[in-house]
Amino acid sequence: MDSKNTIRCLCKQRETKELKVEGDVGADPIWCNRCNCNLEIDEISISLGLKLELIHWMGKYGEWIDWDNDDEIVPNGLKLEDQHNKQGLKLTKQVQKQLEGQYIVVFSPSTFARRYASK
């Protein structure tokens, strides 16, 4: 992040003030909400404690997915995904509070289990 509190991303203007908290495998939990560039969590001006909580939350992403069985959902998968989304929303509210006035921060919940269950 530079001295103007902007975060570099892949947008046309090369920086963003719009962030998204979203879970995914092997990624950091903060994204540009415009270009979907995955951002380095260390470049986000939030507390170390919140960064660690987000990383821990991200590490649980996909516990509802049966990776060995054609990406089906595990028994109780909908509940696990719902719990993950509730925790993600709670963490997003903390990020919003810490970045208030600097960034717009939204939450993007996982929909994998719900989409799979509706097939």
Secondary structure, DSSP 8 states (H G I E B T S, - for coil): --TTS-EE-SSTTSEESEEEEE--TTS-SEEETTT--EE-GGGS-S-HHHHHHHHHHHHTTTTTEETTTTTEE-TTHHHHHHHHHHHHHHHHHHHHHHTTTT-EEEEE---HHHHHHT-
